[in-house]
Amino acid sequence: MLMRFLARRRRRATHIAALIGAVMASVLFAGCAKADPSVVAYVDGSTITQRQLDDALDGVSSILQEGQSVSSPAVVNVMIHGIIADKLAAANKITITDGDRDALIKNSNLAGLLNVPKGRPIAYDVADQQIVAGKLGSEAYLAAAAKEPVTLNPRFGVLDPNQKTIINDKSASLAKPVATPTP
């Protein structure tokens, strides 16, 4: 009888330990719940998805000449600043029309994007940033952009907190490289 009692008590302790472990894991991973792998960046409540980035890269790549390429970080930077510019335009009552955007882009090297459905949003993001920076002034635009909360998916690198651009040659990895032996 004593053996059955001890065995039941041990099973109950095991179940309780498993339950506590599950609760602790839930609490631990709850902080990562917003880190959706299909999201490239969060910009003050808006998201840039991997699908949007892939479409933008396809659109931009379609107007490049042979041998030219575009980097993902460059397109992500444009997309981030497009959202920031839209928010700043709304906050400062700056109206931006497609006509304004087209007029700004049509004489630039981005003009070809206006005829590419997947590329037009990138051209418009560039135009929005230029229009808003022109109305507010470059320094005021950069100061306002620095205050915007942006979270970049670490697989895309490290974001400069002031300029809101991806810093080249930096990694968000926590791993340290292994020392290479010297001959």
HELIX and SHEET records of a PDB file:
HELIX    1   1 LEU A    2  ALA A   30  1                                  29    
HELIX    2   2 GLN A   50  SER A   61  1                                  12    
HELIX    3   3 SER A   72  ALA A   91  1                                  20    
HELIX    4   4 ASP A   98  ILE A  105  1                                   8    
HELIX    5   5 ALA A  111  ASN A  115  5                                   5    
HELIX    6   6 ARG A  120  LEU A  136  1                                  17    
HELIX    7   7 SER A  138  LYS A  147  1                                  10    
HELIX    8   8 PRO A  154  PHE A  156  5                                   3    
SHEET    1   A 3 SER A  46  THR A  49  0                                        
SHEET    2   A 3 VAL A  39  VAL A  43 -1                                        
SHEET    3   A 3 VAL A 150  LEU A 152 -1                                        
SHEET    1   B 2 VAL A 158  LEU A 159  0                                        
SHEET    2   B 2 ILE A 166  ILE A 167 -1                                        
END                                                                             
